[in-house]
Amino acid sequence: MDEKIHRIPLEAGDVLELNMENFGSDAAVWKITVVSLIGRGSTCLSYMVRAHMGKNHTISMVMKEFYPKLKDDSQEILRRGKKLIVSQGIRETSQYIELRQSFEKSFEMQNRLADSDAMEVIVKPSGMGTYGDSLYILSNSHKGHILSEYTPVNFEERLHMIYRCSEAVGLLHDQGYVYPDLNPGNILWIDSTQTVRFFDMDSLIDYKHPKNMAQIRYTPPYAAPELKELKSNRDMKIYSILGPGMDIYVLGIIFFQ
């Protein structure tokens, strides 16, 4: 089944009221208006949104909606109106539980990296909340553009974009992480400062201390060949192929496009 049909996104103009009180926010409810769909990751859909911070004041943000692809292509996560409804059977599966926990941990990791030496390339998270049966992570948009939707104004900007993306990935490597789900839909290009930032952290892996295969997620075709082989060959050792080289390969695909 076509993935776009299978995971139905929110539409421009949809209004959500996110419950933030369980995640340390000062405000119990955040009113959010969807502007556009900007990406489809392995565990979430990403949107540009406007957050209503007062009667006549809104700010631009990036919102990630936890909406995972499941192995059995199940129809048990449904869009009813604007809410996602998850069946009890799916909630109790180990796959769903693990993916939801990983999504929550990505918020913690994003906060941690935003306060590390890699802070200049990480989108600063603003909060996490619930709506329906799903989780939502809101982050500063830094007035940027999703790389997959941005056209460089000239060759010089294209070259600078390549340099900045390489530099940003290098900073993640310096912190000991690789980015299996690195792709143009997870990169913000801020043309005013000619810099890049990453906002989807749930696929990051500490490549010196790798964990089980279920936690390695990527978006085809943005994956090194050895990562694809690892998915199909259980005899391969994770630590034998995980490393900065896999991200460099994906950068080559992005730059070629």
Helices and strands as residue ranges (DSSP letters): H 3-6, E 15-19, G 21-23, E 29-40, E 44-54, E 57-66, E 77-80, E 83-86, H 88-91, H 94-114, G 119-121, E 125-131, E 134-140, E 145-146, G 147-149, H 155-174, E 177-178, G 184-186, E 187-190, E 195-198, E 205-206, G 213-215, H 225-232, H 238-241, H 244-256
